Amino acid sequence: MDEYRQAGAHVFLRERPEMTPSFPLGDGPGSSGFHVSAAQPPLMDRLSGGMVARKSRTWDRRGVQDSRPVEHVELNTPELLLRPWREEDAADVLAALRDPETAQWNPSAPGLDLAGAQAWIRARADWSAGTHASFAVTDPATGVLTGSVSLHRIHGDEGSIGYWTVPSARGRGVATAAVRLVTGWAFGSLGLHRIELCHAVANVASCRVADRAGYPWEGTLRESHRYGDGRRHDEHLHARLATDE
């Protein structure tokens, strides 16, 4: 999944840039669950049989004027530090996006180079439009980049979430923890009510992350996104509400 959505036993989630629990989420900022420091509309109409059809992306853009700027914050637990992207992350981002599994489920521009990675960072570091909040996921002890998580398509009290992890961080629960952390912040600080999460049906690991992060499956989007292999894939739609327990 490009963290603006991810194969095999590894986890990634496809992002969709806005530019060109069943677990406890905690009681919000300052709770024991996480710490915060300063630093759209629905995607589908329901059909019978558990299948859903997505509205067009042109339709998705309605109401952008409702967006309000989102202030940079850092979110942390003892195991993770989520912070806004920095220019010096470019080399690590380039290596991550060139990883074959990441490239399959988070396709970037063909032939991505360092300048392209820098542009990728600049776009995600700018939260001023109020349509996304994108975080670098790092190890708080070493500062090493372990992944990316983005809250995007923010519109009114709805949004979407996406992520990826670097190969060395897979299988350690990093993606699940990062999704939980951003979800709790989005509900508690931004006042969102519904957050959607999509992944390719073939990406079984991302389905497990969605389940563990408290995002129940709502249906299947048929051939809804073209991935790194050039093919359109069916996707699972998951969503979490602020009122979910």
Buried (B, 14 or more C-beta within 10 A) or exposed (E): BBBBBBBBEBBBBBBBBBEEBEBEBBEBBEBEBBBBEEEBEBBBEEEEEEEBBBBEEEEBBEEBEEBEEBEBBBBBBEBBBBBBBEEEBBEBBBBBBEBEBBBBBBBBEEEBEEEBBBBBBEBBBBBEBBBBBBBBBBBBEEEEBBBBBBBBBBBBBBBBBBBBBBEEBBEEBBBBBBBBBBBBBBBBBBEBBBBBBBBBBBBBBBBBBBBBBBBEBBBBBBEBBEBBEEEEBBBBBBBBBBEBE
